[in-house]
Amino acid sequence: MSQIKQPTLILHGVKDQTVPFAVAEALHKGIKNSKLVPFENSGHGVFYDEKDKYNQEILNFVNKK
């Protein structure tokens, strides 16, 4: 992970039982220029459970100046 140099957005459901939230925290810690956005009300399908927040976070990240 230390070789990743690009800004990285990590979107992860706190209630995910397939891939625990701790995995997202480890990714965030290992990728220097990353942003972790926890989805408090989601499991594994953040794009479905919280689609408006999901879309907004992507737009915010892409449009970041």
C-alpha positions, 0 to 999 in steps of 0.5 A, a space after each residue: 500500500 505504501 507504493 500508492 501515490 494517488 489520492 485515494 477515496 475509501 468509502 466503507 460501511 461501518 456495519 459491513 459484515 463481509 469486509 469489516 470496517 477495520 479493513 478500511 481503517 488499515 487501508 487508510 492508515 497504509 495509503 498516505 494520501 487517502 480519505 476514509 469516509 465511514 457510512 454509519 448506516 450501511 453494511 457492504 452496499 454503501 452505494 445502495 444503502 446511502 446512495 445520496 451520500 455515496 454520490 456526494 462524497 465521490 463528487 466532493 473528492 473528484 471536484 476537490 481543489 
